[in-house]
């Protein structure tokens, strides 16, 4: 139908052109055969008009162009619908390291001493209760015997000296009692003589002699009291010094007894020996770390999430953990799950200059696999983890970009 309409329009235009060129048309009419049909005349007129007005003819769009346009429209529609329907995971990449579930057990000894024998080396797998180290206790045994004897001698000497001082105090107490009685008697005599002297029945010179004897008794009594005080002070000083010396020797004795009691060191937990400090013939101070044991109860990952990303992190969220020491493309990654989030952020330090929250990840295994080869992982290895925060529609990426650009323009205008 469209083609017929186009031909009719072309025919009408050709007839109008023919009417404008009357003379030429009459000559053409005389030369044309009489038996030409109206359809042939219309076709000739249309051909002549097309020859003169070829640029004005409407051309139909090629099929391939129409197909391409339809394909583009279809693809655009699919993209828009897909961006609304489909979702993608929003993840945050954080750094951390692997740690032992049982922690690191530090083995110390309350008693130091010279090491006689070391029964472990770095990397050994030890069991709980296994003998690890022996101390040389010969010196401790000799020291214990010597200190025990010295303490006994010191206590005997202190007792003897205190008994001597106690005897002196007893003598002074007796003398004090005698002097006190004499003093009381002399006071009575002096009082009576004073009354007689006032009545003229006794010479005053004799009274003065009695009073002088009274003063002498009082002086002697005061001297006895001072001697008793000095002896008591000397006894207290002697007790203090002796007890101080005995306490020092008893402390050394307890240390020697501890060395004898802890002459052997046993593993408090099962695990792998790490960073040993003890060596044969070496000396270990009391409380010094001998070695560390890393329990083989499995590993967990500890990562540090920046403050700006912690809002969407929840316990139970899934995570992917990659060990930096092994290429991800060859050895794969571990599956993890958020098991614990710290209650507060750690302040910036020399290594990490931002506030971050420690987050613990529970791992599905403690090894990597590559071509049927199992590679065990160790505590302390650096990792990179991708935490899945939430799901977002694809179209939200464009909207977020537009919002960010709008905010940027607003901030520029405000400036």
C-alpha positions as a LaTeX table, in Angstrom:
\begin{tabular}{lrrr}
\hline
Residue & $x$ (\AA) & $y$ (\AA) & $z$ (\AA) \\
\hline
Unk1 & 0.00 & 0.00 & 0.00 \\
Unk2 & 2.85 & 2.39 & 0.76 \\
Unk3 & 4.39 & 1.77 & $-2.67$ \\
Unk4 & 1.06 & 2.52 & $-4.42$ \\
Unk5 & 0.67 & 5.75 & $-2.50$ \\
Unk6 & 4.18 & 6.79 & $-3.53$ \\
Unk7 & 3.47 & 6.05 & $-7.20$ \\
Unk8 & 0.20 & 8.01 & $-7.07$ \\
Unk9 & 1.96 & 10.97 & $-5.57$ \\
Unk10 & 4.72 & 10.83 & $-8.19$ \\
Unk11 & 2.08 & 10.62 & $-10.93$ \\
Unk12 & 0.25 & 13.68 & $-9.66$ \\
Unk13 & 3.48 & 15.62 & $-9.54$ \\
Unk14 & 4.34 & 14.52 & $-13.09$ \\
Unk15 & 0.92 & 15.59 & $-14.43$ \\
Unk16 & 1.29 & 18.96 & $-12.76$ \\
Unk17 & 4.67 & 19.39 & $-14.38$ \\
Unk18 & 3.21 & 18.40 & $-17.72$ \\
Unk19 & 0.50 & 21.05 & $-17.49$ \\
Unk20 & 3.18 & 23.69 & $-16.88$ \\
Unk21 & 4.99 & 22.60 & $-20.03$ \\
Unk22 & 2.03 & 22.66 & $-22.48$ \\
Unk23 & 3.89 & 23.17 & $-25.71$ \\
Unk24 & 6.33 & 20.43 & $-25.09$ \\
Unk25 & 3.52 & 18.13 & $-24.12$ \\
Unk26 & 1.52 & 18.77 & $-27.30$ \\
Unk27 & 4.56 & 17.90 & $-29.44$ \\
Unk28 & 5.06 & 14.76 & $-27.44$ \\
Unk29 & 1.39 & 13.88 & $-27.82$ \\
Unk30 & 1.56 & 14.17 & $-31.61$ \\
Unk31 & 4.56 & 11.91 & $-31.81$ \\
Unk32 & 3.27 & 9.25 & $-29.40$ \\
Unk33 & 1.40 & 6.35 & $-30.85$ \\
Unk34 & $-2.34$ & 6.51 & $-30.46$ \\
Unk35 & $-2.58$ & 3.09 & $-28.93$ \\
Unk36 & $-0.57$ & 3.99 & $-25.66$ \\
Unk37 & $-2.62$ & 3.21 & $-22.63$ \\
Unk38 & $-3.12$ & 5.54 & $-19.76$ \\
Unk39 & $-0.93$ & 3.33 & $-17.54$ \\
Unk40 & 2.01 & 3.58 & $-19.93$ \\
Unk41 & 1.64 & 7.32 & $-20.16$ \\
Unk42 & 1.66 & 7.59 & $-16.38$ \\
Unk43 & 4.78 & 5.44 & $-16.19$ \\
Unk44 & 6.60 & 7.53 & $-18.77$ \\
Unk45 & 5.63 & 10.71 & $-16.97$ \\
Unk46 & 6.82 & 9.25 & $-13.68$ \\
Unk47 & 10.16 & 8.22 & $-15.17$ \\
Unk48 & 10.71 & 11.68 & $-16.62$ \\
Unk49 & 9.84 & 13.28 & $-13.30$ \\
Unk50 & 12.17 & 10.92 & $-11.41$ \\
Unk51 & 14.98 & 11.79 & $-13.79$ \\
Unk52 & 14.58 & 15.48 & $-12.99$ \\
Unk53 & 13.84 & 15.14 & $-9.24$ \\
Unk54 & 15.89 & 12.11 & $-8.16$ \\
Unk55 & 17.19 & 13.81 & $-4.99$ \\
Unk56 & 13.63 & 14.35 & $-3.71$ \\
Unk57 & 12.64 & 10.68 & $-3.70$ \\
Unk58 & 12.26 & 9.11 & $-0.24$ \\
Unk59 & 14.44 & 6.03 & 0.15 \\
Unk60 & 13.50 & 3.11 & 2.41 \\
Unk61 & 15.96 & 2.37 & 5.32 \\
Unk62 & 18.05 & $-0.75$ & 4.66 \\
Unk63 & 17.12 & $-3.90$ & 6.54 \\
Unk64 & 20.51 & $-4.24$ & 8.23 \\
Unk65 & 20.27 & $-0.70$ & 9.64 \\
Unk66 & 16.80 & $-1.37$ & 10.97 \\
Unk67 & 18.05 & $-4.57$ & 12.59 \\
Unk68 & 21.02 & $-2.80$ & 14.16 \\
Unk69 & 18.81 & $-0.07$ & 15.61 \\
Unk70 & 16.42 & $-2.67$ & 16.99 \\
Unk71 & 19.36 & $-4.55$ & 18.49 \\
Unk72 & 20.66 & $-1.40$ & 20.21 \\
Unk73 & 17.25 & $-0.59$ & 21.60 \\
Unk74 & 16.88 & $-4.15$ & 22.86 \\
Unk75 & 20.28 & $-4.15$ & 24.47 \\
Unk76 & 19.60 & $-0.84$ & 26.17 \\
Unk77 & 16.32 & $-2.15$ & 27.50 \\
Unk78 & 17.97 & $-5.31$ & 28.80 \\
Unk79 & 20.75 & $-3.29$ & 30.45 \\
Unk80 & 18.31 & $-0.98$ & 32.20 \\
Unk81 & 16.12 & $-3.83$ & 33.40 \\
Unk82 & 19.16 & $-5.85$ & 34.49 \\
Unk83 & 20.61 & $-2.91$ & 36.43 \\
Unk84 & 17.35 & $-2.65$ & 38.34 \\
Unk85 & 16.82 & $-6.37$ & 38.89 \\
Unk86 & 20.33 & $-7.74$ & 39.42 \\
Unk87 & 22.43 & $-7.08$ & 42.54 \\
Unk88 & 26.17 & $-7.10$ & 43.22 \\
Unk89 & 28.14 & $-7.58$ & 46.42 \\
Unk90 & 29.69 & $-4.55$ & 48.09 \\
Unk91 & 32.97 & $-5.62$ & 49.70 \\
Unk92 & 35.77 & $-3.95$ & 51.64 \\
Unk93 & 39.36 & $-5.15$ & 51.39 \\
Unk94 & 41.25 & $-5.15$ & 54.72 \\
Unk95 & 44.64 & $-6.35$ & 55.93 \\
Unk96 & 45.50 & $-8.58$ & 58.87 \\
Unk97 & 47.31 & $-11.73$ & 59.89 \\
Unk98 & 46.68 & $-15.30$ & 60.95 \\
Unk99 & 46.73 & $-16.16$ & 64.65 \\
Unk100 & 46.55 & $-19.34$ & 66.67 \\
Unk101 & 43.20 & $-20.12$ & 68.27 \\
Unk102 & 44.86 & $-21.16$ & 71.51 \\
Unk103 & 47.10 & $-18.11$ & 71.54 \\
Unk104 & 50.80 & $-18.27$ & 72.30 \\
Unk105 & 51.76 & $-19.91$ & 75.60 \\
Unk106 & 54.90 & $-18.47$ & 77.19 \\
Unk107 & 56.85 & $-20.94$ & 79.31 \\
Unk108 & 58.61 & $-19.36$ & 82.30 \\
Unk109 & 60.18 & $-20.68$ & 85.47 \\
Unk110 & 59.86 & $-19.11$ & 88.94 \\
Unk111 & 63.42 & $-20.15$ & 89.72 \\
Unk112 & 66.40 & $-19.30$ & 87.59 \\
Unk113 & 69.70 & $-21.06$ & 87.41 \\
Unk114 & 72.22 & $-22.68$ & 85.14 \\
Unk115 & 70.76 & $-24.85$ & 82.41 \\
Unk116 & 72.06 & $-28.41$ & 82.39 \\
Unk117 & 70.14 & $-29.88$ & 79.45 \\
Unk118 & 67.78 & $-28.57$ & 76.76 \\
Unk119 & 65.46 & $-31.21$ & 75.29 \\
Unk120 & 63.80 & $-29.18$ & 72.53 \\
Unk121 & 64.60 & $-27.03$ & 69.53 \\
Unk122 & 62.76 & $-24.46$ & 67.49 \\
Unk123 & 59.87 & $-25.95$ & 65.50 \\
Unk124 & 59.53 & $-29.16$ & 67.53 \\
Unk125 & 56.04 & $-30.48$ & 68.17 \\
Unk126 & 55.70 & $-31.12$ & 71.91 \\
Unk127 & 52.89 & $-32.68$ & 73.92 \\
Unk128 & 51.46 & $-31.48$ & 77.21 \\
Unk129 & 53.61 & $-32.58$ & 80.16 \\
Unk130 & 56.65 & $-33.35$ & 78.01 \\
Unk131 & 60.02 & $-32.71$ & 79.67 \\
Unk132 & 61.63 & $-29.65$ & 78.11 \\
Unk133 & 64.59 & $-28.59$ & 80.26 \\
Unk134 & 66.72 & $-29.54$ & 83.25 \\
Unk135 & 68.58 & $-27.16$ & 85.53 \\
Unk136 & 71.94 & $-27.82$ & 87.16 \\
Unk137 & 70.93 & $-28.17$ & 90.83 \\
Unk138 & 74.29 & $-29.08$ & 92.35 \\
Unk139 & 75.05 & $-25.49$ & 93.31 \\
Unk140 & 71.51 & $-25.05$ & 94.62 \\
Unk141 & 71.84 & $-28.12$ & 96.84 \\
Unk142 & 75.17 & $-26.89$ & 98.29 \\
Unk143 & 73.70 & $-23.44$ & 98.77 \\
Unk144 & 70.70 & $-24.86$ & 100.61 \\
Unk145 & 72.89 & $-26.79$ & 103.04 \\
Unk146 & 75.14 & $-23.80$ & 103.67 \\
Unk147 & 72.27 & $-21.39$ & 104.21 \\
Unk148 & 70.50 & $-23.77$ & 106.55 \\
Unk149 & 73.62 & $-24.02$ & 108.69 \\
Unk150 & 74.22 & $-20.25$ & 108.66 \\
Unk151 & 70.65 & $-19.50$ & 109.66 \\
Unk152 & 70.93 & $-21.89$ & 112.60 \\
Unk153 & 74.21 & $-20.31$ & 113.73 \\
Unk154 & 72.77 & $-16.81$ & 113.45 \\
Unk155 & 69.75 & $-17.76$ & 115.51 \\
Unk156 & 71.96 & $-19.37$ & 118.16 \\
Unk157 & 74.21 & $-16.33$ & 118.34 \\
Unk158 & 71.23 & $-14.03$ & 118.62 \\
Unk159 & 69.77 & $-16.13$ & 121.40 \\
Unk160 & 73.08 & $-16.13$ & 123.28 \\
Unk161 & 73.53 & $-12.38$ & 123.01 \\
Unk162 & 69.95 & $-11.72$ & 124.02 \\
Unk163 & 70.39 & $-13.99$ & 127.05 \\
Unk164 & 73.49 & $-12.01$ & 128.05 \\
Unk165 & 71.61 & $-8.75$ & 127.79 \\
Unk166 & 68.71 & $-10.23$ & 129.68 \\
Unk167 & 71.10 & $-11.17$ & 132.53 \\
Unk168 & 72.43 & $-7.63$ & 132.63 \\
Unk169 & 68.90 & $-6.30$ & 132.82 \\
Unk170 & 68.14 & $-8.65$ & 135.70 \\
Unk171 & 71.15 & $-7.38$ & 137.62 \\
Unk172 & 70.15 & $-3.79$ & 136.97 \\
Unk173 & 66.61 & $-4.52$ & 138.08 \\
Unk174 & 67.96 & $-5.87$ & 141.39 \\
Unk175 & 70.20 & $-2.89$ & 141.90 \\
Unk176 & 67.34 & $-0.57$ & 141.04 \\
Unk177 & 65.16 & $-2.19$ & 143.68 \\
Unk178 & 67.87 & $-1.84$ & 146.35 \\
Unk179 & 68.51 & 1.77 & 145.45 \\
Unk180 & 64.81 & 2.53 & 145.51 \\
Unk181 & 64.46 & 1.11 & 149.03 \\
Unk182 & 67.49 & 3.05 & 150.22 \\
Unk183 & 66.08 & 6.16 & 148.62 \\
Unk184 & 62.74 & 5.72 & 150.36 \\
Unk185 & 64.44 & 5.19 & 153.71 \\
Unk186 & 66.74 & 8.14 & 153.21 \\
Unk187 & 63.78 & 10.37 & 152.34 \\
Unk188 & 62.04 & 9.40 & 155.59 \\
Unk189 & 65.16 & 10.02 & 157.66 \\
Unk190 & 65.77 & 13.36 & 156.00 \\
Unk191 & 62.21 & 14.51 & 156.68 \\
Unk192 & 62.46 & 13.65 & 160.38 \\
Unk193 & 65.83 & 15.32 & 160.73 \\
Unk194 & 64.48 & 18.43 & 159.04 \\
Unk195 & 61.77 & 18.70 & 161.70 \\
Unk196 & 64.31 & 18.28 & 164.50 \\
Unk197 & 66.64 & 20.81 & 162.91 \\
Unk198 & 63.86 & 23.35 & 162.80 \\
Unk199 & 63.24 & 22.84 & 166.53 \\
Unk200 & 66.97 & 23.11 & 167.26 \\
Unk201 & 67.34 & 19.51 & 168.31 \\
Unk202 & 69.67 & 18.51 & 165.50 \\
Unk203 & 72.67 & 20.06 & 163.82 \\
Unk204 & 72.06 & 21.53 & 160.40 \\
Unk205 & 75.38 & 20.29 & 159.03 \\
Unk206 & 74.42 & 16.72 & 159.72 \\
Unk207 & 71.10 & 17.33 & 157.96 \\
Unk208 & 72.91 & 18.59 & 154.90 \\
Unk209 & 75.06 & 15.47 & 154.82 \\
Unk210 & 71.92 & 13.31 & 154.87 \\
Unk211 & 70.41 & 15.34 & 152.04 \\
Unk212 & 73.59 & 14.93 & 150.01 \\
Unk213 & 73.35 & 11.16 & 150.42 \\
Unk214 & 69.74 & 11.40 & 149.29 \\
Unk215 & 70.76 & 13.16 & 146.09 \\
Unk216 & 73.45 & 10.57 & 145.46 \\
Unk217 & 70.93 & 7.73 & 145.72 \\
Unk218 & 68.66 & 9.46 & 143.25 \\
Unk219 & 71.59 & 9.92 & 140.84 \\
Unk220 & 72.49 & 6.25 & 141.08 \\
Unk221 & 68.90 & 5.25 & 140.51 \\
Unk222 & 68.72 & 7.45 & 137.41 \\
Unk223 & 71.96 & 5.96 & 136.11 \\
Unk224 & 70.57 & 2.44 & 136.55 \\
Unk225 & 67.46 & 3.36 & 134.59 \\
Unk226 & 69.61 & 4.80 & 131.78 \\
Unk227 & 71.68 & 1.62 & 131.65 \\
Unk228 & 68.52 & $-0.46$ & 131.42 \\
Unk229 & 67.31 & 1.71 & 128.53 \\
Unk230 & 70.60 & 1.34 & 126.70 \\
Unk231 & 70.53 & $-2.43$ & 127.13 \\
Unk232 & 66.95 & $-2.61$ & 125.85 \\
Unk233 & 67.86 & $-0.47$ & 122.85 \\
Unk234 & 70.90 & $-2.63$ & 122.16 \\
Unk235 & 68.75 & $-5.74$ & 122.33 \\
Unk236 & 66.23 & $-4.30$ & 119.88 \\
Unk237 & 69.02 & $-3.25$ & 117.51 \\
Unk238 & 70.57 & $-6.68$ & 117.77 \\
Unk239 & 67.25 & $-8.36$ & 117.02 \\
Unk240 & 66.65 & $-6.10$ & 114.01 \\
Unk241 & 70.06 & $-6.70$ & 112.45 \\
Unk242 & 69.96 & $-10.42$ & 113.13 \\
Unk243 & 66.45 & $-10.80$ & 111.73 \\
Unk244 & 67.43 & $-8.83$ & 108.65 \\
Unk245 & 70.39 & $-11.11$ & 108.06 \\
Unk246 & 68.28 & $-14.20$ & 108.72 \\
Unk247 & 65.55 & $-12.97$ & 106.34 \\
Unk248 & 68.10 & $-12.46$ & 103.56 \\
Unk249 & 69.47 & $-15.93$ & 104.07 \\
Unk250 & 65.96 & $-17.39$ & 104.17 \\
Unk251 & 65.12 & $-15.68$ & 100.87 \\
Unk252 & 68.22 & $-17.20$ & 99.34 \\
Unk253 & 67.25 & $-20.52$ & 100.89 \\
Unk254 & 63.78 & $-20.34$ & 99.34 \\
Unk255 & 65.35 & $-19.55$ & 95.98 \\
Unk256 & 67.61 & $-22.57$ & 96.30 \\
Unk257 & 64.64 & $-24.72$ & 97.30 \\
Unk258 & 62.72 & $-23.43$ & 94.26 \\
Unk259 & 65.63 & $-24.38$ & 92.04 \\
Unk260 & 65.56 & $-27.85$ & 93.51 \\
Unk261 & 61.77 & $-28.02$ & 93.23 \\
Unk262 & 61.70 & $-26.74$ & 89.64 \\
Unk263 & 64.87 & $-28.43$ & 88.47 \\
Unk264 & 62.83 & $-29.75$ & 85.51 \\
Unk265 & 60.48 & $-27.79$ & 83.23 \\
Unk266 & 57.53 & $-29.48$ & 81.53 \\
Unk267 & 55.38 & $-28.29$ & 78.61 \\
Unk268 & 52.15 & $-26.69$ & 79.93 \\
Unk269 & 50.35 & $-27.26$ & 76.60 \\
Unk270 & 50.72 & $-29.17$ & 73.37 \\
Unk271 & 51.95 & $-27.31$ & 70.31 \\
Unk272 & 54.95 & $-26.20$ & 68.30 \\
Unk273 & 58.03 & $-24.69$ & 69.96 \\
Unk274 & 58.54 & $-21.07$ & 68.94 \\
Unk275 & 61.35 & $-18.59$ & 69.66 \\
Unk276 & 63.31 & $-20.56$ & 72.30 \\
Unk277 & 65.64 & $-18.59$ & 74.59 \\
Unk278 & 67.23 & $-21.32$ & 76.68 \\
Unk279 & 70.51 & $-22.95$ & 75.72 \\
Unk280 & 72.72 & $-25.54$ & 77.35 \\
Unk281 & 75.12 & $-24.16$ & 79.99 \\
Unk282 & 73.27 & $-20.86$ & 79.85 \\
Unk283 & 71.87 & $-18.97$ & 82.82 \\
Unk284 & 68.19 & $-18.05$ & 83.12 \\
Unk285 & 66.98 & $-15.38$ & 85.53 \\
Unk286 & 63.89 & $-16.02$ & 87.69 \\
Unk287 & 60.71 & $-15.28$ & 85.73 \\
Unk288 & 62.51 & $-15.10$ & 82.38 \\
Unk289 & 60.78 & $-16.63$ & 79.36 \\
Unk290 & 62.30 & $-19.95$ & 78.30 \\
Unk291 & 60.30 & $-20.55$ & 75.11 \\
Unk292 & 56.87 & $-20.08$ & 73.56 \\
Unk293 & 54.46 & $-22.82$ & 72.49 \\
Unk294 & 51.94 & $-22.27$ & 69.69 \\
Unk295 & 48.98 & $-24.66$ & 70.17 \\
Unk296 & 47.82 & $-26.45$ & 67.03 \\
Unk297 & 44.10 & $-25.96$ & 67.62 \\
Unk298 & 43.59 & $-24.21$ & 64.32 \\
Unk299 & 43.94 & $-20.65$ & 63.10 \\
Unk300 & 41.77 & $-17.60$ & 62.94 \\
Unk301 & 42.23 & $-14.37$ & 61.05 \\
Unk302 & 42.41 & $-10.96$ & 62.68 \\
Unk303 & 41.83 & $-8.00$ & 60.36 \\
Unk304 & 41.52 & $-4.28$ & 60.97 \\
Unk305 & 38.46 & $-2.58$ & 59.49 \\
Unk306 & 38.64 & 1.23 & 59.03 \\
Unk307 & 36.21 & 3.36 & 60.97 \\
Unk308 & 34.33 & 4.39 & 57.83 \\
Unk309 & 33.51 & 0.77 & 56.87 \\
Unk310 & 32.68 & $-0.75$ & 60.26 \\
Unk311 & 29.02 & 0.32 & 60.13 \\
Unk312 & 27.96 & $-2.51$ & 57.81 \\
Unk313 & 30.14 & $-5.25$ & 59.37 \\
Unk314 & 28.09 & $-7.75$ & 61.38 \\
Unk315 & 28.86 & $-11.09$ & 62.99 \\
Unk316 & 28.08 & $-13.97$ & 60.68 \\
Unk317 & 29.01 & $-12.10$ & 57.50 \\
Unk318 & 30.98 & $-14.06$ & 54.94 \\
Unk319 & 34.52 & $-13.20$ & 53.93 \\
Unk320 & 37.21 & $-14.36$ & 51.54 \\
Unk321 & 40.72 & $-14.63$ & 52.94 \\
Unk322 & 43.84 & $-14.64$ & 50.77 \\
Unk323 & 47.29 & $-15.41$ & 52.15 \\
Unk324 & 49.83 & $-12.89$ & 50.86 \\
Unk325 & 52.63 & $-15.47$ & 50.86 \\
Unk326 & 50.85 & $-17.65$ & 48.27 \\
Unk327 & 49.52 & $-16.33$ & 44.92 \\
Unk328 & 45.73 & $-16.34$ & 44.90 \\
Unk329 & 45.48 & $-17.47$ & 41.28 \\
Unk330 & 47.38 & $-20.68$ & 42.06 \\
Unk331 & 46.57 & $-21.56$ & 45.66 \\
Unk332 & 43.08 & $-20.13$ & 45.98 \\
Unk333 & 41.57 & $-18.54$ & 49.06 \\
Unk334 & 39.96 & $-19.45$ & 52.37 \\
Unk335 & 36.33 & $-19.03$ & 53.33 \\
Unk336 & 35.77 & $-17.05$ & 56.50 \\
Unk337 & 33.02 & $-15.72$ & 58.70 \\
Unk338 & 32.98 & $-12.74$ & 61.06 \\
Unk339 & 32.98 & $-14.17$ & 64.60 \\
Unk340 & 33.84 & $-11.16$ & 66.77 \\
Unk341 & 33.97 & $-7.37$ & 66.43 \\
Unk342 & 35.89 & $-5.24$ & 68.91 \\
Unk343 & 33.84 & $-2.96$ & 71.15 \\
Unk344 & 36.11 & 0.04 & 70.55 \\
Unk345 & 38.52 & 1.30 & 67.92 \\
Unk346 & 42.28 & 1.24 & 68.25 \\
Unk347 & 44.03 & 4.62 & 67.96 \\
Unk348 & 46.48 & 5.33 & 65.13 \\
Unk349 & 50.06 & 4.14 & 65.58 \\
Unk350 & 53.30 & 4.02 & 63.63 \\
Unk351 & 52.17 & 1.09 & 61.46 \\
Unk352 & 48.54 & 2.06 & 60.85 \\
Unk353 & 47.82 & 5.76 & 60.86 \\
Unk354 & 44.03 & 5.53 & 61.19 \\
Unk355 & 41.39 & 4.41 & 63.65 \\
Unk356 & 40.41 & 0.79 & 63.07 \\
Unk357 & 38.35 & $-1.97$ & 64.66 \\
Unk358 & 39.93 & $-5.42$ & 65.20 \\
Unk359 & 37.66 & $-8.07$ & 63.68 \\
Unk360 & 38.13 & $-11.83$ & 64.10 \\
Unk361 & 37.29 & $-14.21$ & 61.26 \\
Unk362 & 36.54 & $-17.90$ & 61.71 \\
Unk363 & 38.23 & $-19.93$ & 58.93 \\
Unk364 & 36.95 & $-23.10$ & 57.31 \\
Unk365 & 40.43 & $-24.66$ & 57.26 \\
Unk366 & 44.04 & $-23.96$ & 58.18 \\
Unk367 & 45.72 & $-25.02$ & 54.95 \\
Unk368 & 45.82 & $-24.32$ & 51.22 \\
Unk369 & 45.62 & $-26.85$ & 48.41 \\
Unk370 & 47.31 & $-26.82$ & 45.03 \\
Unk371 & 47.36 & $-29.78$ & 42.63 \\
Unk372 & 46.69 & $-32.32$ & 45.37 \\
Unk373 & 49.35 & $-30.72$ & 47.58 \\
Unk374 & 48.36 & $-29.51$ & 51.05 \\
Unk375 & 50.21 & $-26.47$ & 52.37 \\
Unk376 & 49.73 & $-25.89$ & 56.13 \\
Unk377 & 49.43 & $-22.29$ & 57.23 \\
Unk378 & 51.22 & $-20.76$ & 60.20 \\
Unk379 & 50.31 & $-18.12$ & 62.72 \\
Unk380 & 51.68 & $-14.69$ & 61.87 \\
Unk381 & 51.20 & $-14.91$ & 58.09 \\
Unk382 & 49.91 & $-11.71$ & 56.48 \\
Unk383 & 46.51 & $-11.90$ & 54.82 \\
Unk384 & 44.11 & $-9.80$ & 52.76 \\
Unk385 & 40.40 & $-10.31$ & 53.36 \\
Unk386 & 37.39 & $-9.19$ & 51.35 \\
Unk387 & 34.45 & $-8.67$ & 53.68 \\
Unk388 & 31.02 & $-8.83$ & 52.07 \\
Unk389 & 29.18 & $-5.82$ & 53.50 \\
Unk390 & 25.85 & $-5.88$ & 51.63 \\
Unk391 & 24.15 & $-6.33$ & 48.25 \\
Unk392 & 23.49 & $-3.33$ & 46.01 \\
Unk393 & 21.52 & $-2.91$ & 42.79 \\
Unk394 & 23.69 & $-2.24$ & 39.77 \\
Unk395 & 21.81 & 0.96 & 39.01 \\
Unk396 & 22.70 & 2.26 & 42.48 \\
Unk397 & 26.31 & 2.56 & 41.33 \\
Unk398 & 25.25 & 5.15 & 38.78 \\
Unk399 & 23.00 & 6.93 & 41.27 \\
Unk400 & 25.80 & 7.02 & 43.87 \\
Unk401 & 28.15 & 8.46 & 41.25 \\
Unk402 & 25.62 & 11.15 & 40.36 \\
Unk403 & 25.08 & 11.99 & 44.03 \\
Unk404 & 28.82 & 12.29 & 44.60 \\
Unk405 & 29.19 & 14.56 & 41.59 \\
Unk406 & 26.26 & 16.67 & 42.78 \\
Unk407 & 27.79 & 17.00 & 46.24 \\
Unk408 & 31.09 & 18.01 & 44.67 \\
Unk409 & 29.40 & 20.73 & 42.62 \\
Unk410 & 27.57 & 21.99 & 45.71 \\
Unk411 & 30.77 & 22.16 & 47.69 \\
Unk412 & 32.43 & 24.13 & 44.88 \\
Unk413 & 29.53 & 26.59 & 44.82 \\
Unk414 & 29.69 & 27.03 & 48.58 \\
Unk415 & 33.36 & 27.89 & 48.32 \\
\hline
\end{tabular}
